[in-house]
Amino acid sequence: MPNNYLLLLAVCPEYMAPGNDYMEVPVISGEEDDVSVSISDADSKVGISVTRKAGGLPTSSVHELLECPVCTNFMYPPILQCANGHTLCATCKARVHNRCPTCRFELGTIRCLALEKVAESLELPCRYHNLGCPELFPYYTKGKHEAICTFRPYNCPYAGSECSMVGDIPTLVAHLRDYHKVDMHNGCTFNHRYVKSNPQEVENATWMLTVFNCFGQYFCLHFEAFQLGMAPVYMAFLRFMGDDNEAKNFSYSLEVGANGRKLSWHGVPRSIRDSHQKVRDSHDGLIIYRNMALFFSGGERKELKLRVTGRIWKEQ
């Protein structure tokens, strides 16, 4: 029996023979995966369950039934269908101007309750299972898990340009080194000099990212100029290349000063799950007002010459 018979039942229930209280529709069968969908019509109520051999996973045939033909994402209730039984997610209804993308019939508000019941009974692997996530999740909670899955790839932490690169940490480290040409350093202490010849004219600026390999982990040192309210400031902060629960195992300090004065900061590096702009806008780092930064620079305050020192350590 063809896989799309489920959709036919949802649109044309007369295809279920009268008096047939129980019909079993095989969806997939094989040596490794064996999934069957059972549909009952007792008391005029449609009930659907999915059975799966231990260790087997629903494969592409089931996934295709639940894939929206417009956005190609998995569909969640309400799942809509046209009079011919073609389905799509409610989010895409406006995108196709209330016309079925397959047959061009008007969509209306018909829901595919049978397919929603099928989805309710499924357990699916996390979309990041190829990256190491071993878990199975009920269909309707899978998306919530994937939004916070620790195996999901990271966005490129490079600041100053919108880079679309995503990947695991080793991939991003190689990308930062080879594509963005960032400064790569080994060690847990640093002494960096930031120079700007016309600081009075700079409202927003981002200096080159620096990446440190320390305790077998990678950290990103950022330095930026921006407006804090009406005041021009400079800010230095550290981000951890990993998840937040790992970042909390480390601390770092930053110092800047001259002429007998010193500003210092002691904090916990933020995960690169948080964008550099989010960290900057939360003011979670060493903030130096421009007048103080120029005072530290010496001379006639016409050139920015700041030396920022710091270290990273692991909490016990």
Secondary structure, DSSP 8 states (H G I E B T S, - for coil): --TTHHHHHHH-GGGS-TT--EEEEEEE--SS--EEEEEE-GGG--EEEEEE-TT----HHHHHHTB-TTT-SB--SSEEE-TT--EEEGGGTTTTTTB-TTT--B-TT-B-HHHHHHHHH-EEE-TTGGGT---EEEHHHHHHHHHH-TTS-EE----SS----EE-HHHHHHHHHHTS--EEEESSEEEEEEEES-GGG-SSEE---EEEEETTEEEEEEEEEEEETTEEEEEEEEEESS-HHHHTTEEEEEEEEETTEEEEEEE--EETTS-HHHHHHTT-SEEEEHHHHHHHH-TTS-SEEEEEEEEEEE--
